Amino acid sequence: MPVLPLLTILLGLLVVYVPTFYDLFHGIWKTDQQAHGPIVFAVALWFFYYKAKLLVSTRIPVIPAPRLGWPVLVIGCVLYAIGRSQSLYIFEVGSLVVVLLALTLIFFGTGVAKHFWFAFFFLCFMVPLPPSVIDIITQPMKMAVSYASEHLLYQMDYPVARNGVIIYIGQYQLLVADACAGLNSLFTLEALGLLYMNVMRHESPMRNALLATLIVPISFASNVTRVIVLALITFYWGDEAGQGFAHQFSGMFLFMTALMLIIGVDSLLRYISSKLERRSVAALKG
């Protein structure tokens, strides 16, 4: 495809969506509930670049499918118009996924669209959910993280008590907020876990499904670890230490812990899978 049409399309996308992302970066993405948005967006840009490089070696035939792409583009434009005019981010931001898919179909065809299918799916993780949905899902998670953190601290002989999502340790009290047990960590970890599986190119659907499912308890365990670390920092060094740099660092610690757990679980699944394969081969030979 010539460079000029691509540049024209890129310019059009920038004109339409730069105001959207400006609003996101200066608004909802600065909140605890949607803090995963910029991370997912940055990783999605890298993944599109990664898949574009692989496209050269795969030699997928470029057969434009405008009859399929134009209706999809119309749907994307309608979603954007509704979302932008009514301040509905789920439509406004979600329309970007639909528009990108439509443009791929129009200019490159279904084969190329299938090649990028996971990149489009990955972008969906950055679409902000309505606050009502977030509150419904987040509250049980915060309660569960608070309960687990309190009992683990109690087993370690710390003076700890709990009232709902407030943990009391010594003379201090900690509120288990959305940042410590909300959808931002769960969405980001689920997205990164799925990205990890896609990049590693596991062939077993069962292994992929199992690892994707296990990301949820891994996220929970990482959140519990973060709350316990913050509680201990506050207990030993005071409230300022717990709410200052250590609070921000604990967020990075959470994702490092979760990523190590994902890799560790994947390695364990690989070991179990290879062992079962050796046993089945041995049984067939026997």
Buried (B, 14 or more C-beta within 10 A) or exposed (E): EEEEEEEEBEEEBEEBBEEBBEBBEEEBBEBBBBBBBBBBBEBBEEBBEBBEEEBEEEEBEEEBBEEBBEEBBEBBBEBBEEBBEEEBBBBBBBBBBBBBBBBBBBBBBBBBBEBBEBBBBBBBBBBBBEEEEBEEEBBEBBBBBBBBBBEBBEEEEBEBEBEEBEBBBEEEBBEBBBBBBBBBBBBBBBBBBBBBBBEEEBEEEEBBEEBEEBBBEBBBBBBBBBBBBBBBBBBEEEBEBBBEEBBEEBBEBBBEBBBEBBEEBBEEBBEEBEEEEEEEEEEEEE
